[in-house]
Amino acid sequence: MPDFVPLSNFIEEPDELLQWPVDPPLGYSGPTGITPTEVQTDSHFVPFPDRWRSGFPNWDRYDKGHPAQDEYPYVTGSKWDPYHQNVLKGDYPILGQHNFFILTATENLLLEGRQVPTPTTPFESTSHPGSEEFYGDPDQYFMSNNLVLSTEWNHGDAGFKPADWRIKLTNIFNMNHLVADELGVVKPDVRSGTGRFRTDYALEEWFLESKLADIGTDYDFVSARGGSQFFASDFRGFIFADTNRAIRIFGTRFSNRDQFNIAYFDQTEKNTNSLLNTFADRHQNTLIANYYRQDFIWPGYTMQLSYHYNRDGPSMKFDDNGFLVRPDPVGVFAEHRVNSHYLGFAGDGHINRFNISHAFYWALGHDDLNPLAGRPVDINAQMAAVELSYDRDWIRFRTSYFFASGDDNIFDGQATGFETIFDNPNFAGGQFSYWQRQTIKLFGVNLTNRMSLVPDLRSSKFQGQQNFVNPGLHLYNVGMDADLTPKLRSITNVNFLWFDQTEVLEQYVFQETVHSQIGVDLSTGIEYRPLLNNNIIFVGGISMLIPGAGFNDLYAPIEGEANTLVAGFANLALTY
């Protein structure tokens, strides 16, 4: 028939399946770790199994060719760019949808020149023939370089909820070099000269973390972490701040308004020169429990309650350079056990326009044979600290006070000099302060230890035992932090220092009178972040201790007074 049309002419040809454009994701995402499991069957749905690597179309917002000085909504990254999104720092899963990998590499170089009271060892040998003074040339030079490689694997969606599990390994290779101008500093054997170079390697962090339970609808949780890990027990590191092997239970409550920790540390020995962990047992155990409450009374103010227990068992230890550090080489220097308990209350935050940080600790316990007292002593000591600051545009004005009780009678069986476990306080100048940064030695022990506030007469904060028979401290500080530019901050501090009690010092150095005035600690420093992040950080500072009457009583030469002591440091950290 002339009007006959074949049926096939009425059948539409099927459309090709919709193809969605595949744009590159932001940053360096690496290859996908997801195997496709769905096949596209129609144009209504396009399978895209890797939801993390959905891309963005190329967009030159201002039609300028992406010049470096202009800000754009997003920029692409590269494998070696740790600032923008990168699979190597956990921005994209490396396997599946929930398994992330974080690689961190750090080069950390510290250069330090310092003046500290240094004995001349006149009865053995001296680098200055004819010298009559007990304390000689105070100049020292110190270099420490850490190469750090850290890897972390975790499972979860940490931007929205706690990780289900986490594994972390941190390797550190250290080189350190000390040069002094007197003999008997680098080793007891004066034939070793005045210089010492050492290298060390440590697996500093190694732990496994696992979430135990969800305890609320807002991702409140309880997790456990076992292995060598960093832990600071309060806001400012007054009592304990260290990386060591531990079992820790932690979590949150009330929509993350409250946080809690219970940690049990079985400490290992540290290398004397690098201060890195070894796998040798330290014969010391520490239990720490704390609880934080945010927005306590005032919005922006956090309260903390804490309990510390430290058991430091009897042991004999010579450090890696040959000096006796346990027990302290003073008095009876016999092996002994120290059991100490700390009850603490602390707070940090702001009340309206004023910033406040404070802490109070009460230490109780027993030392079964204190080296200085030569007898068992009961511990009863206190510590208090408060810092107030006020922000005025780009300047923060600060003032603070620190108190550690001293022992007023070395023979009464009561140890009332406050002592810490393993402190590293960020207070009254912190690393910039001469008094906190430098180790000041005094006849076999240290008047004060590196990165510590308390004059505890301990042989070593890192390897020695606690000593609650000490002079204590009063510190009054005024300071100022100024953000000179978004990249550059200056930190300036003035600290006035006094011993709380001097009877222990008078007995120890066999002097009739030791005054309480330690002196004035002046410091200034800068922090510079050229990329506005932590990938490049330069920190440098200069400090000096102007001796007071009490410091002169301990360190003055036969004629005259002790000289002002000066120190400076430069620290460069490059992080990928």
Secondary structure, DSSP 8 states (H G I E B T S, - for coil): -TT---GGGGS--------------SSB--S----------SSS------GGG-------TTSS---TTS--S-----TT-SSS-BTTBTSS-SBTTTEEEEEEEEEEEEEEEEE---B--TTT--SSTT---SB---EEEEEEEEEEEEEEEEES-TTTS--SEEEEEEEEEEEEEEEESSTTSS-SSGGG-SEEEEEEEEEEEEEEEEEEEE-STT--EEEEEEEEEEEESSSS-SSBEEEEEEEEEEEEETTTTEEEEEEEEEEEEE-TTT--EEEEEEEEEEEEEEEEETT-SSTTEEEEEEEEEEEE----EE-TTS-EEES-SSTT-----EEEEEEEEEEEEEETTEEEEEEEEEEEEEEEEETTTTEEEEEEEEEEEEEEEEEETTEEEEEEEEEE---S-TTSSEE-S---SB-----TTGGG-HHHHS-EEETTEEEE-TT------BS-TTTS-----S--EEEEEEEEEEESSSSEEEEEEEEEEE-S--HHHHHHHT-S---SEEEEEEEEEEEE-TTSSSSEEEEEEEEEEEE-HHHHHHH--SSS----EEEEEEEEEEE-
